[in-house]
Amino acid sequence: MYALIMAGGRGVRFWPRSRNRKPKHLLDIVTDRTIIQETVHRIKPLIPPRNIVIVTGKSHARELIRQLPEIPHENILIEPMGRNTAACIGYAAVHIQKRAKDAVMVVLPSDHGIGDPGHYREVIAAAAAAAQKKNALVTIGLKPDQPHTGFGYMEGGTVAGRVQGMKVLRVRSFREKPGLRQARSFLEKGNFFWNSGMFVWKTSVIMEEIKQFLPQLHAGLVTIAAGMGKVNEASTIRSVYKNLSPISIDYGVMEKSKKVLMIPADFGWSDLGSWDTVWEMSASDENGNAATAGSQTVFEDTKNSFVYSPQKLVALIGMKDVIVVDTKDALLICKKGHSQDVKKVVDALEAGGKKHLL
């Protein structure tokens, strides 16, 4: 069994800590490990480092090598440009096929938080068994605990069987991020699950589905595979990538395939999507206030607030629902519940030519 960890993206909602040179998965946001170190640490008991493949961009490869010395250098694959998750997954699949003809492949984002790592690994192992037995595209459906409008959903259908004591469902449909009213309806119906972005399949099966639904990508992957290990490997990959259309694996394959199964799960998942999420995952005092390790804070008559400030003391007086993130060249102050809008700040800085702050 192999794992692919997708380590792309910028994590703009974690500005001012997250920057182009060091996006959120390379930062220690929640614990003293960086997010990607946590991801590797979590899966290692199930999949050894020699079988963990990471796909990233050139500007982050050196830092990944530094942070993850246990991962062989040749397992860090560099995309010449971002082309969304279908290309990333396909590139890793042909690399894995070169090493193991038809291995089970676990696809993981680099930036998730997991509250129960032991049960998480049990679910992944069951998904791998289902993928092997049923030649299916298996995804993990997360039981929603609120009508969240920021996630995609999957509609569970009939039971396809049980694997290692876990129920396996057919996926009836995929739904884009809903409005609040529809999200409430999904929650009430009980057979809708958050789309975790975690997938498990045999490399042969995902390549067959890419060939059927994304023939241009498949042709490019065949070209990349033929060039692997040759002197022109890097130039071949660049040539293929520049002609690929950016498309997600969800839209390009999962929503069209008839081979999709789902294992419903609940292992304390978080997508670590904003500073609000960090507050939710942090240990707080009796007033709901939290600060990251090393931050210097005084909370006076303040409730439900969060501070990151390792370099200077931050004192909050008479505040409620406030997020403060202080770095050496930028200070973010926002109301809790609005941290998704940090992306608008990044957009404004880009439009204003302030690249040194990005």
C-alpha positions in Angstrom: 0.0 0.0 0.0 1.2 3.5 -0.9 0.1 6.9 0.2 0.0 10.1 -1.8 0.0 13.4 0.2 -1.0 16.3 -1.9 1.1 19.3 -0.7 0.1 22.1 -3.0 -1.9 25.3 -2.5 -1.1 28.5 -0.6 -3.4 28.4 2.4 -4.2 32.1 2.0 -6.8 32.1 4.8 -3.9 31.6 7.3 -2.2 34.9 6.3 -0.2 36.6 7.8 1.5 33.4 8.9 1.0 31.6 5.6 3.1 33.0 2.8 3.9 32.0 -0.8 7.3 30.7 0.4 5.8 28.8 3.3 2.1 27.9 3.0 0.1 26.5 5.8 1.0 22.8 5.5 4.6 23.8 6.2 3.7 25.7 9.4 3.2 24.5 13.0 -0.4 25.8 13.3 -1.9 23.5 15.9 0.9 21.5 17.5 4.7 21.7 17.6 4.8 19.6 14.4 4.0 21.3 11.1 0.7 20.2 9.5 2.4 18.0 6.9 4.6 16.4 9.6 1.4 15.6 11.5 0.0 14.0 8.3 3.0 11.8 7.8 3.3 10.9 11.5 -0.4 9.9 11.5 -0.2 7.5 8.5 3.2 6.0 9.3 2.0 3.2 11.5 0.0 2.0 8.5 2.2 2.9 5.5 6.0 3.1 5.9 7.8 6.3 4.8 9.4 4.5 1.8 5.9 4.1 0.4 4.7 7.7 1.1 4.8 9.9 -2.0 4.4 13.7 -1.8 3.5 15.9 -4.7 4.4 19.6 -4.4 5.7 22.6 -6.3 9.4 23.4 -6.9 9.4 26.4 -4.4 8.5 24.1 -1.5 10.4 20.9 -2.2 13.5 21.9 -0.3 11.6 22.8 2.8 9.7 19.5 2.6 12.9 17.6 2.4 14.2 19.4 5.4 11.0 18.8 7.4 10.6 15.2 6.4 14.0 13.5 6.5 12.3 10.1 6.8 10.8 10.4 3.3 13.2 9.3 0.5 14.1 12.3 -1.7 12.9 10.4 -4.8 9.4 10.2 -3.2 9.0 14.0 -3.4 7.5 14.6 -6.8 7.7 18.2 -8.2 4.9 19.5 -10.4 6.2 22.2 -12.8 2.9 24.1 -12.3 -0.4 23.5 -10.5 -3.1 21.8 -12.5 -5.5 20.8 -9.7 -6.0 17.4 -8.1 -6.7 15.2 -11.1 -3.2 15.8 -12.6 -1.5 15.6 -9.2 -3.2 12.2 -8.5 -2.5 10.9 -12.0 1.2 11.9 -11.8 1.6 10.1 -8.5 -0.3 7.0 -9.8 2.1 6.5 -12.7 5.1 7.0 -10.4 3.7 4.3 -8.0 2.9 2.0 -10.9 6.5 2.2 -12.0 7.5 0.8 -8.6 4.6 -1.6 -7.9 2.5 -2.7 -10.8 -0.9 -2.5 -9.1 -0.7 -1.2 -5.6 -3.5 0.2 -3.5 -3.1 4.0 -3.3 -4.3 6.2 -0.5 -4.8 9.8 -1.4 -4.6 12.4 1.4 -4.6 16.2 1.6 -1.7 17.6 3.6 -3.7 20.0 5.7 -6.3 18.1 7.7 -6.6 17.7 11.5 -7.6 14.4 13.0 -8.8 14.0 16.5 -8.7 10.2 16.7 -5.7 8.9 14.7 -6.1 5.3 15.7 -9.7 5.1 14.3 -8.6 7.1 11.3 -6.1 4.4 10.4 -8.7 1.7 11.0 -11.0 3.4 8.5 -8.1 3.8 5.9 -7.3 0.1 6.3 -10.9 -0.8 5.7 -11.1 1.4 2.7 -8.0 -0.2 1.3 -9.5 -3.6 1.7 -12.7 -2.5 0.0 -10.7 -1.0 -2.9 -8.8 -4.2 -3.3 -11.8 -6.5 -3.1 -14.3 -4.5 -5.1 -12.0 -2.7 -7.7 -13.8 0.5 -6.6 -13.0 4.1 -6.0 -13.4 4.4 -2.2 -13.9 7.7 -0.5 -14.3 8.6 3.2 -17.6 10.2 4.1 -17.6 12.2 7.3 -20.6 12.4 9.4 -21.7 16.0 9.6 -22.4 17.6 13.0 -23.7 20.9 11.7 -25.2 22.3 8.5 -21.8 23.5 7.2 -21.9 25.5 3.9 -18.1 25.3 3.3 -17.8 21.6 2.4 -19.0 19.5 -0.5 -21.4 16.6 0.4 -21.9 13.0 -0.8 -25.3 11.3 -0.8 -25.1 7.8 0.6 -27.1 5.1 -1.3 -27.6 1.4 -0.7 -25.3 -0.8 1.4 -22.6 -2.5 -0.8 -21.4 -4.7 2.1 -19.2 -4.6 5.2 -15.4 -4.6 5.3 -13.5 -5.2 8.5 -16.7 -4.5 10.4 -17.4 -1.2 8.7 -20.4 -0.4 6.5 -19.6 0.4 2.8 -22.2 2.5 0.9 -22.7 3.2 -2.8 -22.5 6.9 -3.5 -25.7 8.1 -5.1 -24.6 11.7 -5.8 -22.0 14.4 -5.1 -23.3 17.8 -4.1 -21.4 21.1 -4.3 -21.1 23.4 -1.3 -24.8 24.1 -0.4 -26.5 27.1 0.9 -27.6 27.1 4.6 -31.1 25.9 3.9 -29.9 22.9 1.8 -27.2 22.1 4.3 -29.8 21.9 7.0 -31.9 19.6 4.8 -28.8 17.3 4.2 -28.3 17.1 8.0 -31.9 16.2 8.6 -32.0 13.5 6.0 -29.1 11.7 7.7 -27.6 10.0 4.5 -25.4 13.0 3.5 -21.8 13.1 4.4 -19.0 15.7 4.1 -16.6 15.0 1.2 -13.3 14.6 3.0 -11.1 14.7 -0.1 -9.6 11.3 1.0 -9.6 8.5 -1.6 -8.4 4.9 -1.7 -8.1 2.8 -4.9 -5.9 0.5 -6.9 -3.7 2.5 -9.3 -5.1 0.4 -12.2 -8.6 1.4 -11.4 -8.0 5.1 -11.1 -6.0 5.1 -14.3 -8.9 3.3 -16.1 -11.3 5.9 -14.9 -9.0 8.8 -15.9 -8.7 7.2 -19.3 -12.5 7.0 -19.7 -13.4 10.5 -18.3 -10.2 12.6 -18.8 -8.6 11.2 -22.0 -6.3 14.2 -22.5 -4.9 13.8 -19.0 -4.5 10.0 -19.5 -2.5 10.5 -22.7 -0.3 13.0 -20.9 0.3 10.5 -18.1 1.2 7.8 -20.5 3.8 10.2 -22.0 5.2 11.0 -18.5 5.4 7.3 -17.6 7.3 6.6 -20.8 9.8 9.3 -19.9 10.5 8.3 -16.3 14.1 7.6 -15.6 15.3 9.1 -18.9 17.5 12.2 -19.3 14.6 14.3 -20.6 12.2 13.3 -17.8 11.8 16.8 -16.4 11.3 18.5 -19.8 8.7 15.8 -20.7 6.7 16.5 -17.5 6.9 20.3 -18.1 5.7 19.8 -21.7 2.8 17.6 -20.7 1.7 19.8 -17.7 1.6 23.1 -19.7 -1.1 21.6 -22.0 -3.3 20.1 -19.2 -6.6 21.7 -18.3 -6.8 22.2 -14.5 -9.6 20.0 -13.1 -10.3 18.4 -9.8 -10.5 14.6 -9.4 -14.0 15.1 -7.9 -15.4 16.9 -11.0 -13.3 15.1 -13.5 -13.8 11.5 -12.3 -15.6 10.9 -9.0 -18.9 12.6 -10.0 -19.0 10.6 -13.3 -17.8 7.2 -12.3 -20.1 4.2 -11.5 -17.4 2.6 -9.3 -17.6 5.0 -6.3 -18.1 3.6 -2.8 -18.0 5.3 0.6 -17.1 4.4 4.1 -18.9 6.6 6.6 -16.6 7.7 9.4 -16.2 10.0 12.4 -12.7 10.4 13.7 -12.6 14.0 14.8 -11.9 15.5 11.4 -11.1 19.2 10.7 -10.1 20.7 7.4 -7.9 23.4 9.1 -9.4 25.9 6.8 -9.2 29.1 8.8 -8.1 30.7 12.1 -11.6 30.0 13.4 -10.8 26.3 13.0 -7.6 26.7 15.0 -9.5 28.3 17.8 -12.0 25.4 17.8 -9.1 22.9 18.0 -7.1 24.7 20.6 -7.3 24.2 24.4 -9.1 27.2 25.8 -9.5 28.6 29.3 -12.8 28.9 31.3 -13.7 31.9 29.2 -13.1 30.2 25.9 -9.9 32.1 25.2 -7.0 30.3 23.5 -3.4 31.1 22.5 -0.8 29.1 20.6 2.2 27.8 22.5 4.8 30.5 23.0 2.3 33.3 22.7 2.4 36.0 25.4 -1.1 37.0 26.3 -3.2 38.7 28.9 -7.0 38.2 28.7 -9.0 40.6 30.8 -12.8 40.6 30.7 -12.4 38.8 27.3 -14.3 35.8 25.9 -14.0 33.3 23.1 -10.9 34.9 21.6 -7.6 33.6 20.0 -4.1 35.0 19.9 -0.9 34.0 18.0 1.9 36.3 19.1 5.3 34.7 19.9 7.3 38.0 19.6 5.4 40.4 21.8 2.8 40.6 24.6 -0.8 40.9 23.5 -3.4 42.1 26.0 -7.1 42.0 25.2 -9.5 43.9 27.5 -13.2 43.8 27.2 -13.2 41.9 24.0 -15.3 39.0 22.6 -14.9 36.7 19.6 -11.6 38.3 18.4 -8.7 36.7 16.5 -5.3 38.3 16.7 -2.3 37.0 14.6 0.9 39.0 15.0 4.0 38.4 12.9 7.2 40.4 12.4 5.8 42.4 9.4 2.0 42.1 9.7 -0.8 42.1 12.2 -4.3 40.6 11.6 -7.2 41.4 13.8 -10.6 40.1 12.9 -13.9 39.1 14.4 -14.3 35.3 14.9 -16.6 34.0 12.2 -15.0 36.2 9.6 -11.6 34.6 9.2 -12.6 33.1 5.8 -12.5 36.7 4.6 -8.7 36.8 5.2 -8.5 35.7 1.5 -9.9 39.2 0.6 -6.9 40.8 2.4 -4.5 38.7 0.4 -6.4 39.6 -2.8 -6.1 43.3 -1.9 -2.4 43.0 -1.2 -1.9 41.3 -4.6 -3.9 44.0 -6.4 -1.9 46.6 -4.6 1.5 45.2 -5.6 2.5 44.4 -2.0 4.2 41.1 -2.9 6.7 41.4 -0.1 3.8 40.8 2.3 2.7 37.6 0.5 
